[in-house]
Amino acid sequence: LIPCLGQDSGQYSEQCTTALRTLQHQVTELLRSFHDQKAEIQLLRNDLKRNVSGITSSLDNFVNDVQELKTNVDRRNTTLNQHTRNLQEVRSEISTLNANP
């Protein structure tokens, strides 16, 4: 292709014309490949966005479930503590009754 650079357009040899057509074909193929890859990247980007959105939603649901479980555990602990206090009162009353027959 280098020998073709200094020539006027009317003086291109057959070899130069062939080289230029080959180069034009290669550039066209590269552009087609670039556009195909660009479209594929866009599809992958869209898939990634959907996946991230799904993961985010799943994580939000998980956090909500964990918070609900924590609330339930706290509620049960409160109930258990109340039962423990009640049992201690009953034991104390029994001890008092046993001490004063």
C-alpha positions as CSV (number, residue, x, y, z in Angstrom):
1,L,0.0,0.0,0.0
2,I,2.9,2.4,0.7
3,P,3.9,2.7,-3.0
4,C,0.3,3.8,-3.8
5,L,0.4,6.8,-1.5
6,G,2.4,9.1,-3.7
7,Q,0.4,8.5,-6.9
8,D,-2.5,10.5,-8.3
9,S,-5.9,8.8,-8.4
10,G,-5.7,8.3,-12.1
11,Q,-2.3,6.6,-11.9
12,Y,-3.2,3.7,-9.5
13,S,-1.9,0.4,-10.7
14,E,-3.9,-2.8,-10.6
15,Q,-1.8,-3.8,-7.5
16,C,-2.7,-0.6,-5.7
17,T,-6.4,-0.9,-6.6
18,T,-6.5,-4.4,-5.3
19,A,-4.7,-3.4,-2.1
20,L,-7.1,-0.5,-1.5
21,R,-10.1,-2.7,-2.1
22,T,-8.7,-5.3,0.3
23,L,-8.2,-2.6,2.9
24,Q,-11.7,-1.2,2.3
25,H,-13.1,-4.7,2.8
26,Q,-11.1,-5.2,6.0
27,V,-12.2,-1.9,7.4
28,T,-15.8,-2.7,6.6
29,E,-15.5,-6.1,8.3
30,L,-13.9,-4.4,11.4
31,L,-16.7,-1.9,11.6
32,R,-19.3,-4.7,11.3
33,S,-17.5,-6.6,14.0
34,F,-17.3,-3.5,16.2
35,H,-21.0,-2.9,15.8
36,D,-21.8,-6.6,16.6
37,Q,-19.6,-6.5,19.6
38,K,-21.1,-3.2,20.7
39,A,-24.6,-4.7,20.5
40,E,-23.5,-7.8,22.4
41,I,-22.0,-5.6,25.1
42,Q,-25.3,-3.7,25.4
43,L,-27.2,-7.0,25.8
44,L,-24.7,-8.1,28.5
45,R,-25.1,-4.8,30.2
46,N,-28.9,-5.1,30.2
47,D,-28.6,-8.7,31.6
48,L,-26.2,-7.4,34.3
49,K,-28.6,-4.6,35.2
50,R,-31.5,-7.2,35.5
51,N,-29.3,-9.5,37.6
52,V,-28.2,-6.8,39.9
53,S,-31.8,-5.6,40.3
54,G,-32.9,-9.2,41.1
55,I,-30.1,-9.6,43.6
56,T,-30.9,-6.3,45.2
57,S,-34.5,-7.2,45.6
58,S,-33.6,-10.6,47.0
59,L,-31.3,-8.9,49.5
60,D,-34.0,-6.5,50.5
61,N,-36.4,-9.4,51.1
62,F,-33.7,-11.2,53.1
63,V,-33.1,-8.1,55.3
64,N,-36.8,-7.8,55.9
65,D,-37.1,-11.5,56.8
66,V,-34.1,-11.1,59.2
67,Q,-35.7,-8.1,60.8
68,E,-39.0,-9.9,61.2
69,L,-37.1,-12.9,62.8
70,K,-35.3,-10.5,65.2
71,T,-38.7,-8.9,66.2
72,N,-40.1,-12.4,66.9
73,V,-37.1,-13.4,68.9
74,D,-37.2,-10.1,70.9
75,R,-41.0,-10.7,71.6
76,R,-40.3,-14.3,72.7
77,N,-37.5,-13.2,74.9
78,T,-39.7,-10.7,76.6
79,T,-42.4,-13.4,77.2
80,L,-39.7,-15.8,78.5
81,N,-38.4,-13.1,80.8
82,Q,-41.9,-12.5,82.2
83,H,-42.4,-16.2,82.7
84,T,-39.1,-16.4,84.5
85,R,-40.1,-13.6,86.8
86,N,-43.4,-15.2,87.5
87,L,-41.7,-18.5,88.3
88,Q,-39.4,-16.7,90.7
89,E,-42.3,-15.2,92.5
90,V,-44.1,-18.6,92.8
91,R,-40.9,-20.1,94.2
92,S,-40.6,-17.3,96.6
93,E,-44.2,-17.8,97.7
94,I,-43.6,-21.5,98.1
95,S,-40.5,-20.9,100.2
96,T,-42.5,-18.5,102.4
97,L,-45.3,-21.1,102.8
98,N,-42.8,-23.8,103.6
99,A,-41.1,-21.6,106.2
100,N,-44.5,-20.9,107.9
101,P,-46.5,-24.1,107.9
